[in-house]
Amino acid sequence: MDISTNAAGLKLSSPLLPGSGPLTGDAERILYLARQGLGAIVTKTIAPEAAEVGRPCIAGNRTMIFNSEAWSEHPASQWIGEYLPEVRNQCDTPIIASVGYDDEDLKQMVPQLEPLVAGYEYIPRYVGKDFDEVKRIVAVLRGLTKKPVWVKMNANISDPVGFAASCRESGADGIVAITSLGPNMVIDIEHRRPLIGTADGYAATLCPQNRTTRFRYDTRKKGNLQLNKNLEL
């Protein structure tokens, strides 16, 4: 059965992609997922400096998974000099680089990423509710590449259509809907402490399907932008 599709001009053998996160956090994990027949791989979010991730950073129960992951715990230099070249040498699955966060970060990283990736997911983690700032930074990214650009929508915003419109006006090809929802907290009852190893115990969790569907419907119906559902595998 042919399930190939086209996303912003990028030919994919399958519409199924992993969401940016721990499962795509280094070359070994990316290559494993690529062998499963996914249409493309979205990296864990790359930034110039490595994130300091408290441990444990993932916890779960029967109905939820919580995490306190920030961005990649490996710096951009390691992705550009090691992980992505290794992936490119061993598979031809399109790689979409999830990148953050401000315009100076993008100006530093994107020219070096260009030969290694097929497109970009920009995640406006720290400016996601300031649409003018999102619009400005997306325009910077658009000016750095002719490859597809998707912008990841924050699960906490109140106006998904306004967000999508700002991204479209700056040249984004589509929206990734949506990030994890937080902050939340999950407690270890026996030891009377949070299960997540951050200083405050806060975590995020996968967004409820009905909220994701609502964001997708509003943006597709009123915002007229291509949407990618951020599938967490």
Buried (B, 14 or more C-beta within 10 A) or exposed (E): EEEEEEBBEBEBBBBBBBBBBBBBBBBEBBBEBBEEEBBBBBBBBBBBEBBEBBEBBBBEEEEEBBBBBBBBBBBBBBBBEEBBBBBBEEBEBBBBBBBBBBBEBBEEBBEBBBEBBBBBBBBBBEBBBEBEBBBBBBBBBBBBBEBBBBBBBBBBBEEBBBBBBBBBEBBBBBBBBBBBBBBBBBEEEEEEEBBBBBEEBBBBBBBEEEEBEBBBEBBBEEBEBBBBBBEBE
